[in-house]
């Protein structure tokens, strides 16, 4: 049985994917989405060469610089990374590893997650994610506005919360609207999302990124985890709320 449409809630303001877990993501004008999440999202990890440990910016201070390293996928799908003040470098590769290591202050390597690249031979170096990610993460400007109201001196930049989708909608005083959508479905353009749970936050939200200062206020909210059907998203797509089945 199809869901009952309940009305427009806002429109897509920004789209992101994060080719390398823990590094800065890339802002996109359009994004293909499958049942597993955005295409090109979290295909790689960055690890310490000495012990193979995956980056933990949320809990280990030596990794706090990781989100300041940018990552993107070129038109042909190849990964490129850039430390602050540096050039875009192909990755995985020695030049990218050396640049990231020099910036972080210890030896690191960027590796594909096991199973992330069909072309990667099983014998090639790889790593495993430190957590099982939900397919897609959505945040609204209404929740960011509520955070600003609660912490006027802070900067609730959406990049703190690493969403895939930022939905622009009217603020609702005293509320984080996404928390009311669990168990419902959202239609955004041709994409339909099932809202499964509130996003569990970690210490990643407090640490500095380019243009964002450290701020211990922010392990609190916002955002919801989603399970999508395969579609393509464009900036300005309209979001609508439907009842759960």
Long-range contacts (C-beta under 8 A, 24 or more apart in sequence): 1-245, 3-185, 3-242, 3-243, 3-244, 3-245, 4-242, 4-243, 5-187, 5-240, 5-241, 5-242, 6-240, 6-241, 6-242, 6-243, 7-240, 7-241, 8-238, 8-239, 8-240, 9-167, 9-169, 9-177, 9-186, 9-239, 9-240, 9-241, 10-140, 10-141, 10-142, 10-167, 10-168, 10-169, 10-170, 10-238, 10-239, 11-167, 11-168, 11-236, 11-237, 11-238, 11-239, 12-165, 12-166, 12-167, 12-168, 12-188, 12-189, 12-233, 12-234, 12-235, 12-236, 12-237, 12-238, 12-239, 13-141, 13-166, 13-167, 13-168, 13-235, 14-158, 14-165, 14-166, 14-235, 15-164, 15-165, 15-166, 15-233, 15-235, 16-159, 16-162, 16-163, 16-164, 16-165, 16-166, 17-41, 17-73, 17-164, 18-42, 18-71, 18-162, 19-43, 19-44, 19-71, 19-72, 19-73, 19-79, 20-44, 20-45, 20-46, 20-69, 20-71, 20-79, 20-81, 20-91, 20-110, 21-45, 21-46, 21-54, 21-55, 21-113, 21-129, 21-130, 22-46, 22-54, 22-55, 22-56, 22-57, 22-63, 22-66, 22-67, 22-204, 23-66, 23-67, 23-69, 23-70, 23-71, 23-81, 24-67, 24-68, 24-69, 24-70, 24-71, 24-159, 24-209, 24-210, 25-71, 25-159, 25-162, 26-70, 26-71, 26-72, 26-73, 29-234, 29-235, 30-232, 30-233, 30-234, 30-235, 31-164, 31-232, 31-233, 32-231, 32-232, 32-233, 33-136, 33-191, 33-228, 33-230, 33-231, 33-232, 33-233, 34-228, 34-230, 35-135, 35-227, 35-228, 35-229, 35-230, 36-135, 37-133, 37-134, 37-135, 37-136, 37-164, 37-228, 38-136, 38-164, 40-73, 40-77, 41-164, 42-113, 42-129, 42-133, 43-79, 43-112, 43-113, 43-116, 43-117, 44-71, 44-79, 44-91, 44-92, 44-110, 44-111, 44-112, 44-113, 44-116, 45-110, 45-111, 45-113, 45-127, 45-128, 45-129, 45-130, 46-100, 46-108, 46-109, 46-110, 46-111, 47-108, 47-109, 47-111, 47-127, 48-106, 48-107, 48-108, 49-97, 49-101, 49-107, 49-108, 49-109, 50-106, 50-107, 52-127, 54-127, 54-128, 54-129, 54-130, 55-108, 55-130, 56-130, 57-203, 57-204, 57-207, 58-202, 58-203, 58-204, 59-202, 59-203, 62-104, 62-105, 62-106, 63-104, 64-207, 64-208, 65-103, 65-104, 65-105, 66-104, 67-204, 67-207, 67-208, 67-209, 68-103, 68-208, 68-209, 68-210, 69-100, 69-103, 70-210, 79-110, 81-110, 84-210, 92-125, 134-196, 134-197, 134-199, 134-225, 134-226, 134-227, 135-225, 135-226, 135-227, 135-228, 136-164, 136-165, 136-193, 136-225, 136-226, 136-227, 136-228, 137-161, 137-162, 137-163, 137-164, 137-165, 137-199, 137-223, 137-224, 137-225, 137-226, 138-163, 138-164, 138-165, 138-166, 138-167, 138-178, 138-186, 138-193, 138-195, 138-223, 138-224, 138-226, 139-163, 139-165, 139-166, 139-167, 139-178, 139-222, 139-223, 139-224, 140-166, 140-167, 140-168, 140-169, 140-177, 140-178, 140-222, 141-166, 141-167, 141-168, 141-169, 141-171, 142-169, 142-170, 142-171, 142-172, 142-175, 142-176, 142-177, 143-176, 143-177, 143-178, 143-221, 143-222, 143-223, 144-222, 145-171, 146-171, 146-172, 146-173, 146-174, 146-175, 146-176, 146-222, 147-218, 147-220, 147-221, 147-222, 149-173, 151-215, 151-217, 151-218, 154-215, 154-217, 154-218, 155-212, 155-213, 155-215, 156-218, 157-209, 157-211, 157-212, 159-209, 159-212, 160-204, 160-205, 160-206, 160-209, 160-212, 160-218, 161-199, 161-201, 161-205, 161-222, 161-223, 162-204, 163-223, 165-233, 167-239, 169-239, 176-221, 176-222, 178-222, 178-223, 178-224, 179-224, 181-224, 181-241, 182-224, 183-244, 184-241, 184-242, 184-243, 184-244, 185-241, 185-242, 185-243, 185-244, 185-245, 186-226, 186-239, 186-240, 186-241, 186-242, 187-239, 187-240, 187-242, 188-233, 188-237, 188-238, 188-239, 188-240, 189-231, 189-232, 189-233, 189-234, 189-237, 189-238, 190-231, 190-232, 191-228, 191-229, 191-231, 191-232, 191-233, 191-237, 192-228, 192-229, 192-231, 193-226, 193-227, 193-228, 193-229, 194-226, 194-227, 194-228, 195-224, 195-225, 195-226, 196-224, 196-225, 196-226, 196-227, 197-224, 197-225, 198-223, 198-224, 198-225, 199-223, 199-224, 199-225
